[in-house]
Amino acid sequence: IINESLGMLKEATEFLQMDKDYAIKDIQRYVHTIKGSFAYFYVDEITTQAHNFEMFLESYFHERQCPPELKAEIQDKIMSLQIFIECFIDHYDGIIQFKSGLSTKS
């Protein structure tokens, strides 16, 4: 779920950069999937972060495209969720066996 989640967040960023129609709905669908995946394993911090992001996106569901200021706010929320996931990896590294290459840190 970690690789999938980070991949979805990367794709969400690409949707914003491409000015893809209905990007908000696509991103919301990804965030909903991330929320469900982490909720299944009771990772409350990431589940809560994803839920709050999902609720934020729902308020813009009717938008077909994102104005620049909304794009910036969505991008910040994507990065924040990514950081939560990376902190989860860092915190549990050594306790849980993660495959290499999970983090998107440079």
Summary of the structure (lengths in Angstrom):
residues: 106
radius of gyration: 13.8
end to end distance: 20.8
largest distance: 43.9
contacts: 282
relative contact order: 0.17
helix: 70%
strand: 2%
